[in-house]
Amino acid sequence: MKTLKLFSLVLVLLVGNSLLAQETSVGFKGGLNLSTISTDGGEDKNLKPGFHVGVFTNVGINDAVGFQPELLFGTKGLKINYDGAIITDGETHFNFNYLELPLYLTVNLIETFRFQLGPYVSYLLSANVDTDASVFNYFEINSSDELDREYFNAFDYGLAAGIAFNFDALEVGVNYTYGLNQVAKNDEPSHRLLGDGKNRVIQVYAGIKF
């Protein structure tokens, strides 16, 4: 709870300071997450669909450069697909829910198009695993189980970059977040499943500015 209050305080301070800037806009955004957990030296698993939603403020430093902090709730994780396996058919979803704070430096290449880059930090709220599969096309496995947060690192952090198109009050864009901290803790059961895997997420979003 203290961590969540800290995230909220950081955003409030950023929004308050932005009132001193030349141009400031605030808004809501949300959209699709396509996530996986990538291991060093290994191939990415199938992308798992999810979502994100939250608020942002854009502070114009000058006509070309700005600063955009955001506070988002988002889902991450991975999908394991068993299609084509000899015994099992179906899939398992590992679902991780995070509260995330990206801090973007934005560069307006033209009036309606910009590039954004910066760090992010996020806090793990909950984790669960869903399985919908069959064994020998006969035994059905349909389960949803909560996972102990203590098996996973509470914080995820990394780099994020993307592009955005601005149409007055409407903004649409695509971001990619590259996690630098492994999801599972060492010496825990989660590490046997996920190894040194780190979060990778493609975000496609739309936002409304005020």
C-alpha positions in Angstrom: 0.0 0.0 0.0 2.9 2.4 0.8 4.3 1.7 -2.7 0.9 2.5 -4.3 0.7 5.8 -2.4 4.2 6.7 -3.6 3.3 6.1 -7.2 0.2 8.3 -6.8 2.3 11.1 -5.1 4.9 11.1 -7.8 2.2 11.5 -10.5 0.5 14.3 -8.5 3.8 16.2 -8.1 4.6 15.8 -11.8 1.2 17.1 -12.8 1.5 20.0 -10.4 4.9 21.0 -11.7 3.6 20.8 -15.2 1.3 23.8 -14.6 4.4 26.0 -14.7 5.4 24.9 -18.2 4.6 26.6 -21.5 2.1 24.1 -22.7 0.4 21.3 -20.7 -2.2 18.7 -21.5 -3.6 15.9 -19.4 -5.6 13.0 -20.5 -6.8 9.4 -20.3 -5.4 6.5 -22.4 -6.0 2.8 -22.8 -5.5 0.0 -25.3 -4.1 -3.4 -26.1 -1.1 -5.1 -24.6 0.7 -7.9 -26.4 3.2 -9.4 -23.9 5.7 -12.1 -23.5 8.5 -13.1 -21.1 11.8 -13.3 -22.9 14.7 -15.4 -21.7 18.4 -14.6 -22.4 19.5 -16.6 -25.3 16.0 -18.1 -25.8 13.1 -17.5 -28.2 10.2 -15.4 -27.1 7.0 -17.3 -26.3 3.7 -16.6 -28.0 2.3 -13.1 -27.4 -0.4 -12.9 -24.7 -3.2 -10.3 -25.3 -4.1 -8.0 -22.4 -4.8 -4.3 -21.8 -3.6 -1.1 -20.1 -5.5 2.0 -18.9 -4.5 5.1 -17.1 -3.7 8.8 -17.1 -0.9 11.0 -18.5 0.3 14.6 -18.6 2.4 16.1 -21.4 4.6 19.1 -20.4 5.9 21.2 -23.3 9.5 22.3 -22.7 9.6 24.1 -26.0 7.9 23.6 -29.4 9.9 20.5 -30.2 10.6 18.7 -26.9 8.3 17.7 -24.0 8.1 15.5 -21.0 5.3 12.9 -20.5 4.8 11.0 -17.2 2.0 8.4 -17.1 0.4 6.2 -14.5 -1.1 3.0 -15.9 -2.7 -0.2 -14.8 -1.6 -3.0 -17.2 -1.4 -6.7 -17.7 1.8 -8.5 -18.7 2.8 -12.2 -18.9 3.0 -14.9 -21.5 1.0 -17.5 -23.3 2.3 -21.1 -23.8 0.6 -22.8 -26.7 0.4 -26.6 -26.7 -1.0 -26.9 -30.3 0.9 -29.6 -32.2 2.1 -31.4 -29.0 1.7 -35.1 -29.1 -0.2 -35.5 -25.8 -1.6 -32.0 -24.9 -3.6 -29.5 -26.9 -4.5 -26.0 -25.6 -2.8 -23.2 -23.9 -1.7 -21.7 -20.5 -1.7 -18.0 -19.7 0.6 -16.5 -17.0 -1.0 -13.2 -16.1 0.7 -10.4 -14.1 -1.0 -7.2 -13.1 1.2 -4.2 -12.7 0.9 -0.5 -11.7 3.3 1.2 -14.0 5.0 4.7 -14.2 6.6 5.5 -17.6 8.6 8.7 -17.9 8.9 9.7 -21.5 11.0 12.4 -23.2 8.9 13.4 -26.3 10.3 14.9 -29.5 7.9 16.4 -32.1 9.2 15.5 -35.5 6.3 17.4 -37.1 3.2 19.0 -35.6 1.1 15.8 -35.6 3.8 13.1 -35.1 6.3 12.5 -32.3 8.8 10.0 -31.0 9.0 9.2 -27.3 11.6 7.4 -25.2 12.3 6.9 -21.5 12.5 4.6 -18.5 9.7 3.0 -16.7 9.1 1.3 -13.3 6.2 -0.9 -12.3 4.9 -2.6 -9.2 3.4 -6.1 -9.2 -0.1 -6.1 -7.8 -1.1 -9.8 -8.4 -0.3 -12.9 -10.5 -2.4 -15.9 -11.7 -2.2 -18.7 -14.2 -5.0 -19.9 -16.4 -5.0 -23.3 -18.3 -7.4 -24.4 -20.9 -6.2 -27.7 -22.4 -7.0 -31.3 -23.1 -4.9 -34.4 -22.8 -5.2 -37.1 -25.5 -8.3 -35.1 -26.6 -10.2 -36.6 -23.7 -9.2 -35.3 -20.3 -10.1 -31.6 -20.0 -8.0 -29.2 -17.9 -9.7 -25.9 -17.2 -8.2 -24.1 -14.2 -7.5 -20.6 -12.8 -5.2 -20.3 -9.8 -3.7 -17.3 -8.0 0.1 -17.3 -7.7 2.0 -16.2 -4.6 3.5 -12.7 -5.2 6.4 -13.6 -3.0 7.7 -15.9 -5.8 8.1 -12.9 -8.1 10.1 -9.7 -8.0 7.9 -6.9 -6.8 9.4 -4.3 -9.2 9.8 -4.4 -12.9 11.8 -1.7 -14.6 13.3 -1.0 -18.0 13.1 1.1 -21.1 10.1 2.2 -23.3 10.0 3.8 -26.7 7.3 4.5 -29.3 5.6 6.8 -31.7 2.4 8.9 -31.4 0.1 10.7 -33.8 -1.8 13.7 -32.5 -5.1 14.9 -33.9 -6.2 17.8 -31.6 -7.8 16.1 -28.6 -7.2 12.6 -29.9 -3.8 10.7 -29.7 -3.0 7.2 -31.0 0.3 5.4 -30.9 2.4 2.4 -30.3 5.0 1.7 -27.6 7.4 -1.1 -26.8 8.6 -1.8 -23.3 11.8 -3.7 -22.7 12.1 -5.1 -19.2 15.5 -5.2 -17.5 14.6 -7.1 -14.3 13.7 -10.8 -14.3 10.2 -11.6 -13.4 10.8 -14.6 -11.2 12.9 -14.6 -8.0 15.9 -16.9 -7.9 15.6 -20.1 -5.9 11.8 -20.0 -6.0 9.4 -22.4 -7.9 8.6 -19.6 -10.3 12.2 -19.5 -11.5 12.0 -23.2 -12.5 9.1 -22.2 -14.8 10.3 -18.8 -16.1 14.0 -18.8 -15.6 15.7 -15.4 -16.1 12.7 -14.2 -18.3 12.0 -10.5 -18.5 8.9 -8.7 -19.6 8.5 -7.5 -23.2 5.3 -5.7 -24.1 3.9 -4.1 -27.3 1.2 -1.4 -26.5 -1.3 -0.1 -29.0 -3.3 2.8 -27.5 -5.7 5.7 -28.0 -5.9 8.7 -25.7 -8.0 11.7 -25.1 -6.4 15.0 -24.1 -7.8 18.0 -22.2 
